[in-house]
Amino acid sequence: MPRSVNHVASRARRKKVMKLAKGYFGRRKNVWTVAKNAVEKGLGYAYRDRRAKKRDFRSLWIQRINAGARIHGLSYSALMGALNKSEIQLNRKVLADLAMNHPEAFKAVVDQVK
C-alpha cells in the first residue's frame, strides 16, 4: 500500500509558522528550521513576559506612591498601613496615578489617613 502523507496539513502548519516569523531578520524569516526555532522562542518569551509585565507595573506603582508619600512626610509602608487601617479601598494603580497626575487629590488622601 502506498504511503499517505497529508501535504495540505503540513504545508498549512509551515505557513502558519512562517507568517509568525514575518519581520524577523536574516534567515529567521525565510528558512523553515531557523524560523520555527525563532518563533517558538518568541512565543515562549511572550507567554513569560505577559506575567512579568504585571510584576513590573506593580513595582512601578509602588515607586510612584513612595515618591508621593515621602513629599508628605510618610514612607510607602506607613501610608499603605494607614490606608488599610482607615479602610480606604484604593489600589496601587489608582494611588500611583493620583500621585503622578493629581498631586492635590493624593494630598487629600494622605491628609485623610494621617
Secondary structure, DSSP 8 states (H G I E B T S, - for coil): ------HHHHHHHHHHHHHHTTT--GGGGT-HHHHHHHHHHHHHHHHHHHHHHHHHHHHHHHHHHHHHHHHTT--HHHHHHHHHHTT----HHHHHHHHHH-HHHHHHHHHHH-
